[in-house]
Amino acid sequence: EIRANKDLIKEKFELRPGKRILVLKGKNVGIFQEFVPDLQAKILDVGIGSGAFAQAISERGYVNIFGCDIDEYMAEGVKSKLKEFRTLDISFDPLPWPDNFFDALTAWDVLEHVENPYHAVREFQRVLKPGGIFIFSVPNVFHIVSRLVFLKRGLFPRWNESNNHISIIPRGIFEKMFLKYFALIKEGYVYSKIHLPLLNKIKFLPENQWFSDWVYYVLVKKQP
């Protein structure tokens, strides 16, 4: 289904002047720099999309950037900044790199689209070196609106028939899926807003699990 809509997806990812294309309102670059300061680190950006993140960290001096996605959606000029790009389906395909190869791995707003995130996470930990950093973000299922809508209707508003979000990571699933392989360094929240009439005008909400649209996790691969 995703591959059949390549042109539509590429148009969505297209880098346009004045259009915000970095996730987490652009905060992902700073988050990454904080936890991966080594400009020589080998980095894999999973679900590279338009290549906006890869381009941003390349401009900041990172030189060993790899990328993969289910198809190629990168904007013109981005691919030349990568050491390697591969197309694959992370729900089922093995990552085409050896064990303990990367120093850092990112997956910005990716896992909610993945049919088999358990397979993906096993592959992530395989290609990361012990002590390697894994950073990912997903829509925040803990948001107060998500909780209220689930209580009333039994569904989460950001996982519905009108979008392609198919995997959800509540607390218990997070612990089972990730903490077998990784230790949690940081859990953070970005862009707070209440998406309800009148309440959506409230400003200066704290960035936390109750009000933020996204959650991100910074993890480190456990030593063997």
C-alpha positions in Angstrom: 0.0 0.0 0.0 2.8 2.4 0.9 4.9 1.5 -2.2 1.8 1.9 -4.4 1.5 5.5 -3.3 5.2 6.5 -3.8 4.4 9.8 -5.7 1.9 10.9 -3.2 4.2 10.2 -0.3 7.2 11.8 -2.0 5.1 15.0 -2.6 4.3 15.1 1.1 8.0 14.7 2.0 9.1 17.3 -0.6 11.5 19.9 0.8 10.0 23.3 0.1 11.2 26.7 1.2 9.3 27.8 4.3 7.7 24.4 4.9 8.7 22.7 8.2 9.9 19.2 7.3 11.8 18.2 10.5 9.8 16.2 13.0 9.3 17.3 16.7 9.0 20.9 15.4 12.7 20.7 14.4 13.8 19.8 17.9 15.0 16.4 16.8 18.3 17.8 15.6 19.2 19.3 18.9 18.1 16.2 20.8 20.4 14.1 18.5 23.4 16.4 19.0 23.0 16.3 22.7 23.3 12.5 22.9 25.5 11.8 19.9 28.2 14.6 19.9 30.8 12.6 18.0 30.8 13.9 14.4 32.5 10.7 13.2 29.8 8.4 14.6 28.2 5.9 12.2 24.5 6.9 12.1 21.6 5.0 10.6 18.4 7.1 10.0 15.6 4.5 9.6 12.6 5.8 7.6 14.7 8.6 6.2 11.8 10.0 4.2 12.7 13.3 2.5 16.2 13.2 4.1 15.6 16.4 6.0 17.1 15.1 9.2 20.1 13.6 7.4 20.6 16.9 5.6 20.4 18.9 8.8 23.0 16.8 10.7 25.2 16.7 7.6 25.2 20.5 7.7 26.3 20.3 11.3 29.4 18.2 10.5 28.3 14.6 10.8 30.0 12.6 8.0 29.0 9.0 8.4 25.3 9.0 7.7 23.4 5.9 6.4 19.7 5.7 5.5 17.0 3.3 4.7 13.3 3.4 3.9 10.6 1.3 2.2 11.1 3.4 -1.0 13.2 6.4 -2.1 11.5 9.7 -1.2 14.6 11.9 -0.7 14.8 15.4 -2.0 17.4 16.2 -4.7 20.9 16.4 -3.4 20.3 14.6 -0.1 21.4 11.2 -1.3 24.9 12.5 -2.0 25.3 13.3 1.7 24.9 9.6 2.7 27.5 6.9 2.9 24.8 4.4 1.8 21.0 4.2 1.2 19.0 1.0 1.0 15.3 0.3 0.4 13.7 -2.3 2.6 10.6 -3.1 4.6 11.7 -3.0 8.3 8.6 -5.0 9.3 10.1 -8.1 7.7 13.5 -7.5 6.0 16.8 -7.8 7.9 18.9 -4.7 7.9 21.7 -5.1 5.4 24.5 -4.2 7.8 26.6 -6.4 10.1 26.2 -6.8 13.8 27.5 -4.0 16.0 28.0 -1.7 13.1 26.4 1.6 14.1 27.1 4.1 16.9 23.6 5.6 16.7 20.3 4.9 15.1 17.2 7.2 14.7 13.6 6.5 13.8 11.7 9.7 13.8 7.9 9.1 13.6 8.4 5.7 12.0 7.3 2.9 14.3 3.6 3.9 14.4 3.6 3.0 10.6 5.3 -0.4 11.0 3.4 -3.6 10.8 5.9 -5.6 12.8 7.8 -3.3 15.1 9.1 -6.2 17.2 11.2 -7.4 14.2 12.3 -3.9 13.5 13.5 -3.3 17.1 15.4 -6.7 17.1 17.2 -5.6 14.0 17.9 -2.1 15.5 19.6 -3.6 18.5 21.6 -6.1 16.3 23.2 -3.5 14.1 23.9 -1.1 17.0 27.2 -1.4 18.9 26.9 -2.1 22.7 26.6 1.4 24.2 25.1 2.7 21.0 22.4 5.3 21.1 18.8 4.7 19.7 16.5 7.7 19.5 12.9 7.5 18.2 9.7 9.4 18.4 6.0 8.4 18.1 2.7 10.2 18.5 1.9 10.6 22.2 -0.8 8.1 23.2 -0.8 9.4 26.8 -2.2 12.8 25.7 -5.3 13.8 27.8 -7.4 13.9 24.6 -6.3 10.4 23.7 -7.3 9.2 27.2 -10.7 10.9 27.1 -11.6 9.7 23.6 -10.5 6.1 24.4 -12.6 6.3 27.6 -15.7 7.4 25.7 -15.3 5.6 22.3 -12.7 2.9 22.8 -10.3 4.3 20.2 -7.3 6.5 20.0 -7.8 9.5 17.7 -4.4 9.4 16.2 -4.8 5.7 15.2 -7.8 5.6 13.0 -9.0 4.7 9.5 -8.1 8.0 8.0 -4.3 7.6 8.6 -1.7 4.9 8.3 -0.8 4.7 12.0 -1.1 1.0 12.8 1.2 0.3 15.8 0.7 1.7 19.2 3.3 1.7 22.0 1.7 2.2 25.5 3.8 1.9 28.6 3.7 -1.9 29.1 4.4 -2.6 25.4 7.3 -0.2 25.5 8.9 -2.0 28.4 8.5 -5.4 26.7 9.6 -4.3 23.3 12.6 -2.1 24.2 13.9 -2.7 27.7 15.1 -6.2 27.0 17.8 -4.7 24.8 18.1 -1.1 25.8 18.3 1.1 28.9 16.2 4.2 28.9 18.2 7.5 29.2 15.5 10.0 28.6 11.8 10.3 27.9 10.7 13.7 26.5 7.6 15.4 25.1 7.3 18.0 22.4 4.6 20.5 21.2 1.8 20.9 23.7 -1.7 21.6 22.4 -5.3 20.4 23.2 -7.0 19.6 20.0 -10.6 20.4 21.1 -12.8 23.4 20.3 -12.0 26.4 22.5 -9.4 24.5 24.4 -7.1 24.6 21.4 -6.6 28.3 22.0 -4.8 27.7 25.3 -1.1 28.6 25.1 1.9 27.9 27.2 0.9 24.4 28.2 3.7 22.4 29.8 5.5 19.8 27.6 4.6 16.6 29.3 2.6 13.3 28.7 -0.7 15.1 29.3 -0.6 17.8 26.7 2.2 17.1 24.1 1.6 15.7 20.7 4.8 13.7 20.5 6.9 11.6 22.8 10.6 10.7 22.1 12.8 8.2 23.8 16.6 8.1 24.1 18.0 4.6 24.8 21.4 3.0 25.0 22.1 -0.6 23.9 22.9 -2.8 26.9 26.3 -4.4 27.1 26.3 -8.1 26.4 
